[in-house]
Amino acid sequence: MVGLTVLAAVGGAVLAGIGFSGSYNALKDLGFRHSFGDFSYAFPVGVDAGIVALYAMDLHLIRKGAPAPWLRLLAHGFTAATIYFNAASAGPLLKDPTGTLMHAAIPIMFVASVEAGRRLIVRITRIEAGHQNDGVPLHRWILAPIRTPRMYRQMRLYRIPSYARAVELAQERIVYRVMLEREYGKKLKDAPSDLLLPLTMEEFGLSVDEALALPQQAEERARLRAERKAAFEAEAALRDEARAAEVQISSLRTAGRVEAAGYEVGAETAAARAQAQARTLAAGREAEAAERLDQATEELAAAEAEQAAAEARRRAAETDRTAAETEQAAAETRRHAAETDRETAALERAQAEDEQATQDARLHAAETAKAAAETEEATAETGKRTAEAERDAATARRTLADEEEAAQDARLRAAETRERAAEAELRAVEAEDAAKLTPAARATRRVARMILAAGGNPEAVTLQSIADALDVSLATASGRRAEAAELLASGYNPHALTA
């Protein structure tokens, strides 16, 4: 085999060299005859080198497992062309047949050697690739012309690697058919469809075992598909559950954040509402206290004014009573004077009758004159007292005006005091807001300020007033007063805080 290989290689190389040299000269002369000029020297090289290059590329692609049949057809076309060119170089083809065959003989041998080398390389490549496709032998085409095309078709379409393998498959199917006919009869009517698969799949080049394995493979594939479907559905269910869980978790988180925000907003709202209520209550209590203070001040001033007016009225009444007494005394005096006049008239009428009576009358007249003088003196005294009463009334009126002015000043001072107290309370509330105190701490500080306003004695502030001011029960008011006392004992000073 080594010798034959060496002989074939050397002989092919020598033949290729001889053929190339002969073809070169023939094609060069043909080129000059057809006016190629100097290109006639390159034309033969281009044609023969093109053939070699096309065959080389075809063999290389076959070796790489990527054959291109059109390259081989193109190479065959150039080979036919160079044979024609060599034959035509001897002259017209039919004019000198012997010369034509002589010029074509060497190129034909060259093409044959190249084709033999190509076939060897293709065979080696197929063997290395695990393929034994040696084709259907010629004698089978001659001896079995009807069934051979079917075998050849199966080998080509379904890549049966060798003729021996195709024959083996045909024998298996024949034996299998005989066994089925023995069991189920010639027509195989009662044979199960699964057992008929090797005969049904004959045209696809499957062996008996491969055809019989198809149902199991189909069942296995169906099982695998069912398993994959079940796995996919399980994964989909898990994904759906995971997404539902994520959505639920997200909803819970969102609800938690909303609830937390609601609590925060509610707490802030409650705190703001409590602060507003505290401020409102404080303002209401301050306004109520101011109103009560104003009312008390007005009542006190009115009482004092009423008392002063009553005193003035009492003094005026005394003056009037004194004047009435004086007037009564004057009337009595006038009555006495009238009686005296009547008596004097009676005495004058009776003068003549009784001198003694006249003397007595004169004496009585003297006494009456004395009484009249006394009466005039009493009247003067009464006028004096009346003047004094009028002066006392004027003094009382001035005193009342002064007291009213003092009451007005007191009300102004009380208003200023309330304003300062309100400002101090406002600053204290602002300080408490800045300190973010709780409502209980605010209430304690308010009670402390009430104690300070009462003089610093906790007992001076009643539990009822604390309960009314804070709107709480008496028990809570007692606790707030105790806390306020402790706060004051610790040095609490609202003026220092507001400053």
C-alpha positions in Angstrom: 0.0 0.0 0.0 2.9 2.4 0.7 4.4 1.6 -2.6 1.1 2.1 -4.4 0.6 5.4 -2.6 4.1 6.6 -3.5 3.6 5.4 -7.1 0.3 7.1 -7.4 1.6 10.4 -5.9 4.7 10.4 -8.1 2.8 9.3 -11.2 0.2 11.9 -10.6 2.7 14.7 -10.1 4.6 13.6 -13.3 1.4 13.4 -15.2 0.3 16.7 -13.9 3.6 18.3 -14.9 3.5 16.8 -18.4 -0.1 17.7 -18.9 0.5 21.3 -17.6 3.4 21.8 -20.0 1.5 20.4 -23.0 -1.6 22.3 -22.1 0.5 25.5 -21.6 2.0 25.4 -25.0 -1.3 24.5 -26.7 -3.2 27.2 -25.0 -0.4 29.8 -25.6 -0.5 29.1 -29.3 -4.3 29.2 -29.3 -4.1 32.6 -27.6 -1.8 34.0 -30.1 -4.1 32.8 -32.9 -7.0 34.5 -31.3 -5.2 37.8 -30.8 -4.5 37.6 -27.0 -1.1 39.0 -27.6 1.3 38.9 -24.7 -1.6 37.8 -22.4 -1.3 34.5 -24.3 1.6 33.6 -21.9 -0.5 34.1 -18.8 -3.8 32.6 -20.2 -2.8 28.9 -19.8 -1.5 29.5 -16.3 -4.8 31.2 -15.3 -6.9 28.4 -16.6 -4.9 25.5 -15.2 -4.2 27.3 -11.9 -7.9 28.2 -11.6 -8.7 24.5 -11.9 -6.2 23.5 -9.3 -7.4 26.4 -7.0 -11.1 25.4 -7.3 -10.3 21.7 -6.6 -8.1 22.7 -3.7 -10.9 24.9 -2.2 -13.5 22.2 -2.7 -11.2 19.6 -0.9 -10.5 22.1 1.9 -14.2 22.8 2.5 -14.9 19.0 2.4 -12.1 18.5 4.9 -13.7 21.2 7.2 -17.1 19.6 6.9 -18.6 22.4 4.9 -18.7 21.3 1.3 -19.7 23.6 -1.6 -20.9 21.5 -4.6 -20.9 24.5 -6.9 -17.1 24.7 -6.6 -16.7 21.2 -7.9 -19.1 21.9 -10.8 -17.2 25.1 -11.6 -13.9 23.2 -11.6 -15.4 20.5 -13.9 -16.5 23.3 -16.2 -13.0 24.8 -16.4 -11.6 21.3 -16.9 -14.0 20.7 -19.8 -13.0 24.1 -21.2 -9.3 23.3 -21.0 -9.9 20.0 -22.7 -11.8 21.8 -25.5 -9.1 24.4 -25.7 -6.4 21.8 -26.1 -8.4 19.9 -28.7 -9.1 23.1 -30.6 -5.4 24.1 -30.7 -4.9 21.3 -33.3 -7.4 22.9 -35.6 -11.1 22.2 -36.2 -12.3 19.3 -34.1 -13.8 17.2 -36.9 -11.1 18.0 -39.5 -8.4 16.2 -37.7 -9.9 13.8 -35.1 -6.6 12.1 -34.3 -4.9 15.4 -33.5 -7.9 16.5 -31.5 -7.8 13.3 -29.4 -4.0 13.6 -29.0 -4.3 17.2 -27.6 -7.2 16.1 -25.3 -5.6 12.9 -24.0 -3.1 14.5 -21.6 -5.6 17.0 -20.0 -8.1 14.2 -19.6 -5.5 12.1 -17.7 -4.7 15.2 -15.6 -8.4 15.7 -14.7 -8.7 12.0 -14.0 -5.7 12.0 -11.6 -7.1 15.1 -9.8 -10.5 13.5 -9.5 -8.9 10.3 -8.1 -7.0 12.4 -5.6 -10.2 14.2 -4.7 -12.0 11.0 -4.2 -9.3 9.7 -1.9 -9.3 12.8 0.2 -13.1 12.7 0.4 -13.0 9.1 1.5 -10.3 9.7 4.1 -12.3 12.7 5.4 -15.5 10.7 5.7 -13.7 7.8 7.5 -12.2 10.3 10.0 -15.6 11.8 10.5 -17.1 8.3 11.2 -19.0 8.0 7.8 -18.6 4.9 5.7 -20.7 6.0 2.8 -19.2 4.0 0.0 -22.3 4.3 -2.2 -24.4 1.7 -4.0 -22.2 -0.5 -6.2 -22.7 -0.6 -9.9 -23.6 -4.2 -10.0 -26.7 -3.6 -7.8 -28.0 -1.0 -10.2 -27.7 -3.6 -12.9 -29.1 -6.6 -11.0 -31.8 -4.9 -9.0 -32.8 -1.8 -11.0 -36.2 -1.4 -9.3 -35.3 -1.6 -5.6 -31.9 0.0 -5.8 -33.1 3.6 -6.4 -35.2 3.4 -3.3 -32.2 2.2 -1.3 -30.1 5.0 -2.8 -32.8 7.5 -1.9 -32.8 6.3 1.7 -29.0 6.5 1.9 -28.9 10.0 0.6 -31.9 11.5 2.4 -31.4 9.8 5.8 -27.6 9.6 5.7 -27.2 5.9 6.0 -23.4 5.8 6.2 -22.7 2.8 4.0 -24.1 0.4 1.5 -23.5 -2.5 4.0 -25.6 -0.7 6.6 -28.4 -0.2 4.1 -28.4 -3.9 3.2 -28.4 -4.8 6.9 -31.5 -2.6 7.5 -33.3 -4.2 4.6 -32.6 -7.7 5.9 -33.8 -6.7 9.4 -37.1 -5.4 8.0 -37.6 -8.6 5.8 -37.0 -10.8 8.8 -39.3 -8.7 11.0 -42.1 -8.8 8.4 -41.8 -12.6 8.2 -42.1 -12.9 12.0 -45.2 -10.6 12.1 -46.8 -12.6 9.2 -46.2 -15.8 11.2 -48.1 -14.4 14.2 -50.8 -12.2 12.6 -51.1 -13.5 9.1 -50.1 -12.3 5.6 -52.2 -9.1 5.6 -51.2 -8.1 9.2 -54.7 -6.8 9.9 -54.6 -7.8 13.6 -51.1 -6.5 14.2 -50.9 -3.6 16.6 -49.9 -0.3 15.1 -46.8 -0.1 17.3 -45.5 -3.4 15.9 -46.1 -2.2 12.4 -43.9 0.9 12.9 -40.7 -0.7 11.5 -42.5 -1.4 8.2 -44.2 2.0 8.3 -40.9 3.8 9.0 -39.0 1.8 6.3 -38.8 4.7 3.9 -37.2 6.9 6.5 -34.2 4.5 6.9 -34.9 3.4 10.5 -33.9 0.1 11.9 -36.3 -2.3 13.5 -35.1 -1.5 17.0 -35.2 2.3 16.2 -38.7 2.0 14.9 -39.9 -0.1 17.8 -38.3 2.4 20.2 -40.3 5.3 18.8 -43.5 4.7 21.0 -41.3 4.5 24.1 -39.4 7.6 23.0 -42.7 9.3 22.3 -44.1 8.3 25.7 -40.8 9.4 27.3 -41.0 12.7 25.4 -44.7 13.1 26.5 -43.7 12.3 30.0 -40.9 14.8 29.9 -43.2 17.4 28.4 -45.8 16.7 31.1 -43.0 17.0 33.7 -41.8 20.2 32.2 -45.3 21.5 32.0 -46.0 20.5 35.6 -42.7 22.0 36.6 -43.5 25.2 34.6 -46.9 25.3 36.2 -45.4 24.8 39.6 -42.8 27.5 39.0 -45.6 29.7 37.6 -47.7 29.0 40.7 -44.7 29.7 42.9 -44.0 32.9 40.9 -47.6 33.9 41.2 -47.6 33.1 44.9 -44.3 35.1 45.3 -45.8 38.0 43.3 -49.0 37.8 45.4 -46.9 37.6 48.6 -44.8 40.6 47.4 -47.9 42.5 46.5 -49.4 41.6 49.9 -46.2 42.5 51.7 -46.0 45.7 49.7 -49.7 46.4 50.6 -49.0 45.6 54.2 -46.0 47.8 54.2 -47.9 50.6 52.5 -50.8 50.1 54.9 -48.3 50.1 57.8 -46.8 53.3 56.5 -50.2 54.8 56.0 -51.3 53.7 59.5 -48.0 55.0 61.0 -48.5 58.2 59.1 -52.1 58.3 60.3 -50.9 57.8 63.8 -48.2 60.4 63.4 -50.7 62.8 61.9 -53.3 61.9 64.5 -50.7 62.4 67.2 -49.6 65.7 65.7 -53.2 66.7 65.2 -54.1 65.6 68.7 -51.1 67.5 70.1 -52.0 70.6 68.0 -55.6 70.2 69.0 -54.6 69.9 72.6 -52.3 72.9 72.3 -55.0 74.8 70.6 -57.6 73.7 73.2 -55.1 74.6 75.9 -54.5 77.9 74.4 -58.2 78.4 73.8 -59.0 77.3 77.4 -56.2 79.5 78.6 -57.5 82.4 76.6 -61.0 81.6 77.7 -60.0 81.3 81.3 -58.0 84.5 81.0 -60.9 86.3 79.4 -63.2 84.8 81.9 -60.9 85.8 84.7 -60.5 89.2 83.3 -64.2 89.5 82.8 -64.7 88.3 86.4 -62.0 90.7 87.6 -63.6 93.6 85.6 -67.0 92.5 86.9 -65.7 92.3 90.4 -63.9 95.6 90.0 -67.0 97.2 88.6 -69.1 95.6 91.3 -66.6 96.8 94.0 -66.5 100.3 92.5 -70.3 100.3 92.1 -70.6 99.0 95.7 -68.2 101.7 96.9 -70.0 104.3 94.8 -73.3 103.1 96.0 -71.9 103.2 99.6 -70.6 106.7 99.0 -73.9 107.7 97.4 -75.8 106.0 100.3 -73.6 107.9 102.7 -74.2 111.1 100.8 -77.9 110.3 100.7 -77.8 109.6 104.4 -76.0 112.9 105.0 -78.5 114.6 102.8 -81.3 112.9 104.6 -79.9 114.0 107.9 -79.5 117.5 106.4 -83.1 117.3 105.1 -84.3 116.0 108.5 -82.4 118.8 110.2 -83.9 121.3 107.8 -87.3 119.8 108.3 -86.9 120.0 112.1 -85.8 123.6 111.7 -88.7 124.3 109.4 -91.0 122.6 111.9 -89.5 124.7 114.7 -90.0 127.8 112.5 -93.6 126.8 111.8 -94.1 126.2 115.4 -92.5 129.6 116.0 -94.8 131.1 113.4 -97.7 129.3 114.9 -96.7 130.6 118.3 -96.3 134.1 116.7 -99.8 133.8 115.2 -101.2 132.7 118.4 -99.3 135.5 120.0 -100.7 137.9 117.5 -104.2 136.6 118.1 -103.6 136.8 121.8 -102.2 140.3 121.4 -105.3 141.3 119.5 -107.4 139.8 122.2 -105.4 141.6 124.9 -105.7 144.8 122.9 -109.4 144.3 122.7 -109.5 143.4 126.4 -106.9 146.1 127.3 -109.5 148.3 128.6 -110.9 145.6 130.6 -107.8 144.5 132.4 -104.6 146.5 132.7 -103.2 143.7 134.7 -104.0 141.5 131.9 -102.3 144.0 129.6 -99.2 144.0 131.8 -99.3 140.2 131.7 -99.8 140.4 128.0 -96.8 142.7 127.6 -94.9 140.3 129.7 -96.1 137.6 127.6 -95.2 139.5 124.5 -91.8 140.1 125.8 -91.5 136.4 126.3 -92.9 135.8 122.9 -90.4 138.3 121.4 -87.7 136.5 123.3 -89.0 133.2 121.9 -89.2 134.8 118.4 -85.6 135.9 118.8 -84.7 132.4 119.9 -86.7 131.1 116.9 -84.8 133.4 114.5 -81.6 132.3 116.1 -82.7 128.6 115.6 -83.6 129.5 112.0 -80.2 131.0 111.4 -78.7 127.9 113.0 -80.8 125.8 110.7 -79.7 127.8 107.7 -76.2 127.3 108.8 -76.7 123.6 109.1 -78.4 123.5 105.7 -75.3 125.3 104.2 -73.1 122.8 106.0 -75.2 120.0 104.6 -75.0 121.4 101.2 -71.2 121.7 101.6 -71.2 118.1 102.8 -73.2 117.0 99.8 -70.8 118.9 97.5 -67.9 117.3 99.3 -69.7 113.9 99.0 -70.2 114.5 95.3 -66.5 115.4 94.9 -65.6 112.4 96.9 -67.9 110.3 94.7 -66.2 111.7 91.6 -62.8 111.1 93.1 -63.8 107.6 94.0 -65.2 107.1 90.4 -61.9 108.4 89.0 -60.0 106.1 91.4 -62.2 103.2 90.3 -61.5 104.1 86.7 -57.8 104.2 87.4 -58.2 100.9 89.2 -59.9 99.4 86.2 -57.2 100.7 83.9 -54.5 99.3 86.2 -56.4 96.0 86.4 -56.7 96.0 82.6 -53.0 96.7 82.3 -52.3 94.0 84.9 -54.5 91.5 83.0 -52.7 92.5 79.7 -49.3 91.9 81.3 -50.6 88.7 82.8 -51.9 87.6 79.4 -48.6 88.5 77.8 -46.8 86.6 80.5 -49.1 83.7 80.0 -48.7 83.9 76.2 -44.9 83.9 76.6 -45.1 81.1 79.0 -47.3 79.1 76.6 -44.8 79.9 73.8 -42.0 78.8 76.0 -43.9 75.6 76.7 -44.5 75.1 73.0 -40.8 75.5 72.3 -40.0 73.1 75.0 -42.6 70.7 73.5 -44.2 70.0 76.9 -47.0 67.5 77.4 -50.5 68.8 78.2 -50.0 67.5 81.8 -46.8 69.6 82.2 -48.6 72.6 80.7 -51.5 72.2 83.1 -49.0 71.9 86.1 -47.3 75.1 85.0 -50.5 76.9 84.6 -51.5 75.9 88.2 -48.1 77.1 89.3 -48.8 80.5 87.8 -52.2 80.6 89.4 -50.5 79.9 92.8 -47.9 82.7 92.1 -50.8 85.1 91.2 -52.4 84.2 94.6 -49.3 85.1 96.5 -47.3 81.8 96.3 -49.4 79.8 98.8 -50.8 76.7 97.1 -53.6 76.5 99.7 -54.8 80.0 98.6 -55.9 78.4 95.2 -58.9 76.3 95.7 -59.3 72.9 94.0 -62.6 74.1 92.5 -60.9 77.1 90.8 -58.2 74.7 89.5 -60.8 72.2 88.2 -62.8 75.1 86.6 -59.6 76.5 85.0 -58.4 73.2 83.7 -61.8 71.6 83.1 -60.8 68.5 85.1 -62.1 66.7 88.2 -61.3 67.7 91.7 -58.9 64.7 92.2 -57.0 65.7 89.1 -57.0 69.3 90.3 -55.5 68.1 93.6 -52.7 66.3 91.8 -52.0 69.3 89.6 -51.8 71.6 92.7 -49.4 69.2 94.4 -47.2 69.0 91.2 -47.4 72.8 90.9 -46.2 73.2 94.5 -43.3 70.8 93.8 -42.5 72.7 90.6 -42.5 76.0 92.5 -40.3 74.5 95.2 -37.8 73.4 92.6 -37.4 77.1 91.5 -39.9 77.5 88.6 -40.2 81.1 87.5 -42.4 81.8 84.5 -41.0 85.3 84.2 -37.5 84.0 83.9 -38.6 81.5 81.2 -40.4 84.1 79.2 -37.5 86.5 79.5 
